Amino acid sequence: MTSKILITLAFLTIFSPQALASLITVPLGLQSNLSQAEIEGWGWTECSRTSAWSNNITTQSILDNCDDGNYLMMALWDESLGMYGIAGAGEFDVVTRFTYGTSSSGYPPVSFSGPATDDVVDGALNNWSNGLNWYRTVGHGSWGFTTIDTVTLQSADVNLTNSLIQREVSAGGVQARGLSFHTHALGGGNVSPGWTYNVTGTNNVSMNSSDQRVFFTATVQDVPEPASLSLFGLALLAFGRYRRG
């Protein structure tokens, strides 16, 4: 009877809901061509879905709906593909952090005003999480992620387009890949229609009215402490003794 109790307690500790939360898959870096079932199979929960061309969605409403977890995934449902053309996940606080102020009008250049942050030093963006570099403007500009250490916001990240700017960036051997949603000045950078994504560095895809901005949330816990792993080992040992008894 004692052996049975030890086994039960150990397994309840290791496989409790809190421990099972650590089994959520956080896909590293930029992902493409994903199905809804695949993302949900990783343990993620959809928390916001809006038309990629909607103009009345507050960023705060997205954050309020998605703040249950400590990780946030940003994705674009590409209707022409019938799947998510691009997706990226990172720590909630990093994904949602303001890194730039509000962009001015004009092309080029575009300047940014507002409080400086430690995430932007000498023009280089340093707001990495899970292999992606995240950015968000306080007002008019964009919200998204890139795979390199710089963005050129006019007002979205034009490094993602097959433009002269991108060719200059890629001349160093690195091409920008990522996702960029338009935001406007109202409500602290509410999402607005457009813009684009690029999964290869050379093939940018503009968003259409049938596409959708989709966000997913997940709670990711640290790897179990050594003490928990030791308890699991004790459970196996007790189970072995019980079987031999």
LINKA-V719960 format. One record per helix or strand. SS is the DSSP state (h for helix, s for strand). FROM is the first residue (numbers start at 0). LEN is the number of residues. Records with the same first field share a line. If there is no record, write none. Layout:
BEGIN
SS: FROM-LEN ; FROM-LEN
END
This chain:
BEGIN
h: 1-13 ; 16-7 ; 35-6 ; 58-7 ; 91-4 ; 157-3 ; 163-7 ; 225-19
s: 30-1 ; 33-1 ; 44-7 ; 56-1 ; 70-8 ; 82-9 ; 99-1 ; 101-2 ; 111-2 ; 119-2 ; 123-2 ; 127-2 ; 131-6 ; 140-6 ; 152-1 ; 156-1 ; 177-6 ; 190-8 ; 203-3 ; 211-7
END
